[in-house]
Structures are given as C-alpha cells and as structure tokens.
Amino acid sequence: MNNSRFELYYKTQAIIPEDQWDAFLDALREPLPTTFRVAGSRQVARALNDVVRDTYIPNLTDLVFEGEAVPPPKQIPWYPDGLAWQFNVPKKVLRKNPEFKKFHSFLVYETEVGNISRQEAVSMLPPLFLQVEPHHKVMDMCAAPGSKTAQLLEALHADDDVNSSSIPSGIVVANDTDAKRTHLLIHQSSRLPSPSFMVTNLDASNMPNIKVPHDPPRGSNLRNLVFDRILCDVPCSGDGTMRKNVAIWKRWSPLDGNGLHSLQLRILKRAMRMLAKGGRIAYSTCSLNPVENEAVIAAALNGIPGFTLIDVSSLYPQLSRKAGLTRWKPPVDKELTFFDSYESYLESLSEERRKMSKMVKTHWPPDNVDGLCLDRCMRVYPHLQDTGGFFVAVLERAEFPSASGHPHREGKRSAGHLEETSTAKKPRIGDDGVAEDIMDQDESVDASASTSASVPVSDQGECAEGEPRENAGDTGFREAPYTYLSPDNTSVVTCLQKLNINSSFPSQNLLVRNPSGEAARSIYLTNDLVRKIIESNDYMKLRLVTAGTKIFGRQEGKTAGSGFRVLGDGIPVVMPYIADEHIVTADVEVLRILMEGYYPLLSAFNEEFRETLETKSPGNHIVRFPAGNRDGVNLSHDLVVPIWKSGMSLGLMIDKKTKSALSLRLFGNDITTVGQQKAKSQTENQAKGHQAETPVEHAPMLDELRESTPVIDDKDVLG
C-alpha cells in the first residue's frame, strides 16, 4: 500500500516530525483493531461493562492459539470509566477458539440490540470534549450513522437509573442531509429511548432557524432557539481512515480537501450562528488534511468574531495527541504545485484562468494565523495509540457581546468558485461569498426581527448566512404529521389507568403520528421543549423525521385487556410514575420459563407467581426481577420487563434479538426458542460433517458491524 503523492503532500505539510514518518506509514498499513464502546446511561453501561470485565476477560487471558499467544481485549485508557475496549485478533481465532467464539457471540448480540456500539476509537472523541449535561440543548449537524449521537444522548441521560429514565429538560437534535441515513440515527438511538430526541433531514450548511416561545411568554412572539452544544462532524476526504478503507490508498487525491473546504466552512459557520453565548462547538473530521481542518477553523474564527479555541489539553490526559498546525500549503493541482500565498497563486494565472480557478483565499493560512491559537486544535495519528487518524477542535462563544455593545458584524470577502470532490457526497458548491451577519443569535431576539428587507445576497443569489433561505423546490419529504393528544383523550386515560400510572405523568406531552391525529397504533412521549418546537414550527420545513420516543403500542385482539400496552422502550420512562404495589415481583426461574417459550401456560410457573398472576386481569403488566445471585444467575441490578397476560398464558413482550442477548448475558447461552432452533441446526450440520463457522448461525463478524449497520425493524425492545 503506497501512494507517492500522499507521502509528498503530507511531508510538505510537516504534519509529524521526520523521525516519526516511518512509524506513521507503518501504522497506516496495519489493519485497524476492533474497538467497541459499552453504551447506555451511566449505570446501565457500567453494569454491562462488569459482565465484559468479570465474566469474559478472565477466560480470554493467557490464551495460546496454534502456538502463538493471543492478546486479550484491553480497555482504551483514555475513555471514561473504562467503557471502551480494543482487541486485535485474527478472524480464525474468533471462529475456532471456544472462549473467543463465546465472547464474539456475546458481542454480536449486544451490538445488534444496541448495548454495545461498534465504533472506531477516535470517533468517540468529539462528544466527550463537548461535555454535555442533561439541561443542554444539543445539535448534531451531520449525525448519521449516529454513534456519536448515541453518545450525546447518553450524556443527556447520564444520571438515569438502570430501570427508570428521567425526562431531561435538554434536547438532542440529530440532523443529516441524507434521508435514508436519518433512519440509521433512529436505530442507533433506539437503545436509549429519549423523550428529548429529534431527528431532522436538512442541509447542515443551510439549517433553518428553529422557533420557540419566549420564556416568560411574550404573546405570540417567538424567538430563535440557540444551542448550548453543537457537534460538527463534517463530511471529509477521510484519509485518516486508510487502515479500514484501504481503497483510499489508490484513489487519494491532493485536491480532495480543497473541494470540501468551503462546504465544511459553511457548516461550521452555520453552527456558530446557532450557538448560545458560552456554548461550545466540537468540529471534527477523519482527515489529516490541514485544508479541511486548521484552514476551516481559521476562516471561521476570522469570519465570525466572538469565538475562541478552547485549550482542552488537560482533558483525557491519557489520550496521545499532537497540536494543530499553524503552517500549511494547499495544492493547486494534482501535480502538487504549491504557492506561499493566495496572492502569489493569482499572480501566476492569466485573467481567464483566474476566473476559472477553484481555489479560495481561505485555503491558505491567514495573516493573523499566529494569533488564532490553532495549536489548541488536536491531531490524533495512527502510530500514537494504534488508532485511525482524526482531528478535533473545540470552539467557545464569548459570554458577552463586543465592547461597543452592538452585535458583531461580519464583513464581506471575495468569493471563489469551488466544486466538491468528495467520494461520499458530491454536491455542487457555488461562490463562497460570505454575506453580512445580520443578527446576533441571542435568545432575547424575536424571530420576527431576525430577517431584514435588505438581506445581503451574494453574486450567486445565496441569502445571508445569518438567516438561511428556505429550501426551494423541496418535495421529497413524506413523513407523517405530529399531533399532541389531549390529556383527557379516551385512549390516553384508559392506557394510564390500566397501567396504574399516576397523575404526575406528563400526559400532555403524548403525541401520535398519522394524518387523522387519532391514537391508532403508537403513542409517543416528548419533553416540554420538544413539544414547544413542534408546536412553533412547520414540521415540513424542519423536515422532522422523528421526535420523542414510542412508549405505548396497540395490542390487537378480541380478549379483554386489548388496547394500548407499554413497550419495552417505554418501561424506563413510565417506571417513576408507577407505585411498587402495581409491579409483580418474580425470580429468575420465572424469567427462564418466559424466555424458553413464546407463551408458556400459567401452570408452568411456581405457585406464588401463578397465584399472583391469576388475580390480575388480562392485558399488560410489569414484572420486576430483583438483583441478586440465585441458581448460578447473577443479576447485578433489578430487571424490569413488560408481559402480556392472555387467558391462561403469559408472553414476555421483548423482541427476539433482545431475548437472545439477555439470555447470553444471564445464562451463558441462548435458551430462547430461536436459540434452541439454531443450536439444533448447528448440531445437525456438525453431524453431517459441516462444521459451523460461528457460534451464531449466519452471524456477522463483529468487524462487519460497523457504524453503518443496516436499519433493523422498528420493534419494541427492552428499555
């Protein structure tokens, strides 16, 4: 794996010392280790991490395979609470070594249900540096496939109990310009169902303002919502991912970064205009190219006053990183021709070629580069800690306006033509003209005052970035509308009464998604701020794909009790509103019976549990399995699940994959009906001389469960 232009370009940029160059290249040529993060709120993640550390790792230590020592998985040293892991073993070890087969099976199941995130180590960094808290309003500008979004949600719910979820006052808005990829966001977030979550399908560089009422209210006037934390993990050339995307070695071009620079800059500037005073932005790429990194940061800082780069070198001290660059030279052609400045480059061109040039001034370091503190940017290189390449910068908006007391204004600058060349996304980019910033995005500014009749327009007709234009000709959005139900809605009242949910439950925040506005199949819950956003904005203009979390679903049937039931996702949300006397307590033997069959008869259970359920009406009930160690099964925390009583049988209302993952975690093997069928099939195959390759039939290898894992069916799963 070689690319002479790649080597020449980055040697010219002096991204690393000469004496580290060989180690850098050698690391780029090595396969990337498998890394994963234990997901969920703090308590949930720690409980599962204990299973990894105490149950699996001891059996993976001091192993020898075919005469060679096999290193065990190890915790990534800089990740908080030891919740991220790394291992690097050949696939044949995962397939043939019994202990690694068992570990691999555990990881595959937990990944598929979302308890484990198959995520590259450096990809975990940007959300950590944002330091999100439960009250924060958070925007993820380019969110798909959603592993970083999941981290942001986890931070919002960091203090949740294992079986009960708070309703944070903050929100996470996850946006992506690709409609299909927004459904990856929904899947990634499904394991931490949150009433504070929204997904939008918008152009991040042209994000519309989101309106909310004033607090306290000012009649019908609305204001522009500003965010406390914004993640800009922007589209990039991706040459930091060469270890897993080896095709980049062949197709890499020095002009890739040039072609994305202006799009990245527009996304970052739009984020800066949506940021609250004192708020933070994390800008990140998986590129090593300074044109996509430091050049974008420098142009943004010079374009919009009132922002500074934060020194975060003291955070996560075990992370090996290098300082950002203050000198770089953008290539002006594929032959790697360099000029010291934009002016010297223009002087080399004829008048005709100047008009056709795709280079812009911000590709080069600005005159004030030494005063921008670009060394506070962070560069992560593969040879430092066996990772991919990555770039992160954290910007903060000043708490106070300029000394004059007037909002900052950004002057116009010259424009240059540019065409995107990303292999992943190739939008056509017009002039990079920057119009005057017509508003300071203060929460006290009326939305009605944020536009002006004399909005400056660039030569290409682009509206000022302070108030982006509406998406013209946008006809592809087909999502259902959002309708909040009245608290006295018959379906709502009946559902809450059957589950004994008390009156403090925020029933005013229950919504449905269908044209009729009636409770037909599913009922969702949002927090107060999400409700204000939905009621104050046209959901079509916001291209709102989903909001809140689905907590109730209709159970069809002719038996008594049919109606809405609480879904697995809804259990953590409703638990704080249900008194203990309305929850059935059982032991692990009951759980075993529920997992081994689909609808076991009541007669199959022990006398105490059977008599308790016989007094219950048909329908939805909640069962708690207390923490403890019994019959060799260790529950580190209470397990709470929904069941359905139908006549003389019971059903555990969680999906098949979640059942299998739970079974492996508690019983050491898959005792579910599906698991038994797979085990039988494997035994038959082995008897015929066909050795099964993996412990789970047709199970993918863990390294195939990347951040782009396909969407699975939207089923109710254990919360």
Secondary structure, DSSP 8 states (H G I E B T S, - for coil): ---HHHHHHHHHHT-S-GGGHHHHHHHHHS---EEEEE-SSHHHHHHHHHHIIIIIGGGGTTEEETTEEE---EE-TTSGGG-EEEE---HHHHHH-HHHHHHHHHHHHHHHTTSEEE--GGGGHHHHHHT--TT-EEEETT-TT-HHHHHHHHHHTTT--SS-----SSEEEEE-S-HHHHHHHHHHHTTS--TTEEEE---GGG----EEE-SS--TT-EEE--EEEEEEE-----GGGTTT-THHHHH--TTHHHHHHHHHHHHHHHHHHTEEEEEEEEEEES---TTTTHHHHHHHHHHSSSEEE---TTSSTTS--EE--S----BSSTT--B-SSHHHHHHTS-HHHHHH----GGGS--TTGGGTTGGGSEEE-HHHHT---EEEEEEEE-SS--TTSS----------------SS------------------TTSBGGGS--TT--B-TT--B-TTS----TT---------EE--TT-HHHHHHHHHTTB-TTS-GGGEEE-STT-S-SSEEEE--HHHHHHHHHS-HHHHTEEEESEEEEEEE--SSTT-EEEE-GGGHHHHGGGB-GGGSEE--HHHHHHHHHSSS-BGGGS-HHHHHHHHTS-SEEEEEEE-SEEETTEEESS-EEEEEEEETTEEEE-S-HHHHHHHHHHHHSS--SHHHHHHHHHHHHHHHTT---SSSSTT---GGGS-TT-----------
